[in-house]
Amino acid sequence: MRIALAEDHFLLRDGLVRLLGAHGHEVVAAVDNGTELLDALVGERPDVAVVDVRLPPTFTDEGLRAALTARERLPDLPILLLSQYVEPLYARELLADGGRAVGYLLKDRVTNGSQFLDSIRRVAEGGTVMDPEVVAGLLTRKERDEAVGSLSAREREVLEWVAQGRSNAGIAQGLFITEKAVAKHIGNIFTKLGLLPTDGDNRRVLAVLAYLDQ
């Protein structure tokens, strides 16, 4: 897999380059600022971009802005954001950009090499990966919304796992329930959030967006 990496801390950036290389991936660019990141994404067209949200010079949202600008030119570009802190606004903005082939992880997750590599793979394959802490922070503030409030505790739990990009089988394994039960819960979630079947919409992503943006 061809990967572009943006991280301003040298040691972390170097460590990620080594980790990715050791698992057979090619790091086509490893930069420390938003300008070089945008140039690399447009020029190299990697299979996935792994991007620190905060990059020089202001350390606010340069990484996110560069990634979203590149995605305007390359609509199918998979983006996995990394952040030191839970930043719900950035998570919602990333999801609103399309909802597919996106991820948002706290940097603490990078210490788990297999989990990090799995997240990259899932995003590159078009999935959605959200850090559980980010999702939990978003969901807590949204529970007073009428539609979201109609979800049961188990349905909210299932939706949190959906937001992490898990398949029905993965959710069933994680919650120790059957896949049939997961499918039933997801069907109830779609109904309660008013998400009717369509030909083009990804209802799993729309469910997450509806939950976060009410």
Secondary structure, DSSP 8 states (H G I E B T S, - for coil): -EEEEE-S-HHHHHHHHHHHHHTT-EEEEEESSHHHHHHHHHHH--SEEEEES--TTTTSSHHHHHHHHHHHHSTT--EEEEESS--HHHHHHHHHTTSSSEEEEEGGGGGSHHHHHHHHHHHHTT-EEE-HHHHHHHHHHHTTSHHHHTS-HHHHHHHHHHHTT--HHHHHHHHT--HHHHHHHHHHHHHHTT----SS--HHHHHHHHHHH-
